[in-house]
Amino acid sequence: MIALLRSGQVAAALLLAVVPGVTGCSAGPPGATSVSVTASAPQTPSTPAATGPAGADHIDISVFLCQKDDPFESCEGKPATARQKREIEALLRRHPDVVEATFEDKRAAYENFREQYGEDSVLVSAMKVDDMPESWRVSLPPGTDATELVETVRRLPGVSDVIGRECVSGKCRRVGG
């Protein structure tokens, strides 16, 4: 069972389910190793047509980067290159709807995983830092339609998957395909 849990496919599937804060919409534990980037572009939706359900507290997008032997077809089994990582960051920095983008390295992802699943000692002991993908945690203003950004980022080389969530009063749902 432990060998199965260490496989890249299971690790990737677990991480898609472990987007930090799904129940409480938190960005991760205090003190996590991350770099926060605040967008220099306008911090409001570019058009009034960018809407979501009224009362949304915020919208988050998690952009998972490819890692070695990643099961996602878009990765072709190769990790994201330094150039691809810079291009992903540049797109997030210049996108008009991005309020904040925070890079989460493997260590911070592992700490988030341990925090969320700490009571399952078998699962936690089976996962290692290198099983975790690097990612960007992106915040959008309330009411933003995340579909365009999710689809644009999903097509970038070096991106394994993109998960979007809309959070209202501590409850989150997937958005953007």
N, C-alpha and C positions, 0 to 999 in steps of 0.2 A: 504494500500500500504506500509506503513512504517513497519508493522509486516512482510510482505513478504520480504522487503529489509533486515530485520535483520536476516532472517533465514540463517542458515549455508550454505545451498545450493546456495542461491543467492550470499552470501558473497564470497564463494569460486569461483563461476563463474566470479564475478566481478574482483577478484584478478588475475585470470588467464588472464583477459583482461587488467589489470592495471600493468603489469610488468613495473617497472619504466624505463622511457626513451625509450619506443618503437619507438617514432618518432625521438628522439635525442640521444638515447643510453646513457643517463646519469645514474649514479649509485644512484641517490637520492639527496635530498636536503643537502646543507652544514649543518653540525651540527647535523645530524641525529644520534640517538643512535644506534651505531653499533660497532662491534669489527672486525677489519681487520686482516686477517691472511695471511701472504705471505708464499707461499709454500717453503719448504726447498729442495724439489726435483728440478731437472733441469727444467728450464723455457722455454724450447723449445720442440717441438714435438719429441717424442722418435724415430720416423722413418721418412724418407723422404716421405713415402706413406701417412702420415697424411696430407691430403690436403683439401682445400676448394677452392672456386672460387678465382681467382687472384684478388688482390686489396682489400680484406676484411680488414677493419680497426681493427676489433676485433670480438670475439665471446663471448657471455655472456650466462650463464645458471642460471636460478632461480630454486632453490630446495625448494619447499614448504613443511613444516613439518605438520604432522597430528595434528589436534586439536580436542577437545571434540565435538562429534556429527558431525564430518567431513563427508560429503557425499561420499567421495572417498572410494571405496570398500576396498582398501589396508589398510585403517585406522581402519576398524571395529568399527567406532564410538568412538575411544579412542585417546587421545592426545599422541604425541611422548613422550617417557620416557626419563629421564636424560641419561640413558645408550645408548639408540638409538641415541640421539643427539650427544653424544661423539663419537659413531661409525661413524656417518655421517661426523662429523668434521675430524676424523682421516683419513677417505678415501679421503676426499678433500685435506687434507694437504699432503698426500703422493703421490697423483696422479701426474705423471710426466708432464702432460699437464696443470695443474692448475697453473696459474701465481699468482692469488690472490683470496681469498675467504673471503667474508665479511658477518658476521651474522647480520641479520636484525630482531630486536625484534618487538613485536606487536605495540609498540608506534611508532617506526620509520616507520613501514608499514602504520600505520594510517596517519602519517604526509605526507608520499609520496602520499597517496590516496587523502588527503585534498588538497595538492598542485596541483595535476593533475585535480581534479574535483571541485575545490573551487567555481567555478561559478554556480554549480548546488547545491544550498543550500538544496533542499529537499533530494537529494541523500546523501550529506555529513552529514546532520543532522540525517539521518536514520542509518548511520554506526557508530559503536563504536569501541574503541580500541580493545576490546575483540573479535570483529568480524574478526580481521585480523590474518592470520597465521604467525608464525615465518618462516623465510626462510634464505637460504644462497644465496648470489649473487656471482657468480663465473665468473672469467675472464680467457679466454684462449687466446693463441697467435693467430695472424692472420694465416689463412690457416689450422688450426687444424680441423680434422674431429671429431665433438662433439658426433657423434652417440654412440660410445662405452661408453663414460662417462655418457651420458644421460640415456642409458639403464641400466648400472650398478647401478647408484644412484637410479633410479626409482624402482628397486627391493629391496632396503634396507627397513627393518622395520622402521616405523616412518616417511616415506616419502609419502606425499599424491600425489604429481605430480612434474614433472620436465619440465620446458619450456626452450628450447634452442633457441637462436637468433643469427643470423649472421648480423653484422652491416657494411654497406658499405656507406660511405659518408652520414651519418645521417639517412639512411633508413635501417630498420631491417626486417628480415624474419625468420620464425621458422625453426629450424634445429633439426635433431636427433629424428624424429618420433614424 
